Amino acid sequence: MTHPRPCPVKQRQDSCDEAPPQMSARLILFTRFPRPGEAKTRLIPALGPRGAAHLHRDLAEHTLRTLDEAASAVPCVLDLRYTGASEAEMRGWLGTDRRYLDQGSGDLGSRLALAMGAAFEAAAQRVVIVGTDCPELNRTHLEQAFGRLLQVDLVLGPAWDGGYYLVGLRRAAWARARGPLFSNMPWSTRLLLAESVSRARAAGLEVAQLEPLGDVDRPEDLALWERLRDGGR
């Protein structure tokens, strides 16, 4: 596979180089290029390298449509933080009129911290980050997250497997949150959500949680995507 088919999502009209100065909210999608053998590796035993990459592509495009809706409704700037490809490959997949930024190096915590910090440095007041594993995520969840960040420091979207599908922070909490939330965390384990909440409260952060949702990361999760794909949201 050289390039996936172009993504049938709404093209953004924002400049891809600069965020509109009036936008104080930032929505960030963490994703990777759907290259066989590198995407959805936990599902390769069940789907094969190409099948797993195809699934990742579908989930990412599904999520991006949801984020486009939310970006218009909130409103907010939408950034795509990518890995596993060049920016040219990402533009060939998801469109040219978008804001693309490399995720950077290090573990997930380092990359999340980089994205959060860069958004706050660019004058964002509220930042929400999501991945592509949660097809149940909808515009309402994202609107709720940004709304809660007007009142609390940290918003988490719990996943049924013990992790989280969404993390949001407000600017005033960044200095207190960066170390506790993104350093030496039990990433990709069922302990992540509980540890995040515990550390946040110990740091004096006020925490809100959205409704729990399922994600698609293992073979037993495939039924969730199939149900949503076939029946709609």
C-alpha positions, 0 to 999 in steps of 0.5 A: 500500500503506497497511500490509502484512499483519500479520506471522505471528510469535510475539508477545514477552512482554517489556515494550516499554518496558523491558528485563528487568534480568537480561538482559545480551545484546541482539539488534538487528534493523535493518530498514525499512518495506516501502514501494514505491520505498523498500525493496530499491531495487537490486531494483526494476529486476528486480521493480518497486517493489511486488515489491521491497517485497514481497520485503523484507517477506517477508525481514524477517518470515522473519528476525524469526521466526529472531530470536524463536527465538534471543531465547528460546534465548540468552536476550536482549532483542530490539530492532527498529531501524526507518526509513522509517515511524512507530512506529505503522506498524511496530506495525501491521506487526510487532505491538504487543508489541515494542520499537521504536526509530528507527535515527536519522540519518546513514550506516549506521555512525552508526546502528549506533554509536547502537544499540550505544552505547544498548544498552551504556548500558542495561547490555547486556554483549553486543550482536549486530546483524543486518539482513534481507538474509540468509535463511540466518541461523538460530538456531544462528548467533546462539547461536554469536555470543553464545557467542563474545562470552564469549571475544572482543571482536568477532564478524562474520558474513561475507557472500559479497559481501565485507560482513557479515550480523552484527556483535557486540561485548562491552561491554569492547571498545566504547570501542576499537571505536566509531571504527575499526568505524563511522566512514568505512567502505566500506559496501555494498562488497566491501571492508567485511569485510576493512577491518573485520577489519583495523581491529579487529585494529589496535585490539587487538580479538580477532576471531571469524568465523562461517560465510560466508552469502549475502545477497539484495541484487541480482537475481542473489541472488534464486535463494537466496531462492527456494530457501530459500522453496520448500525450507525451511531 
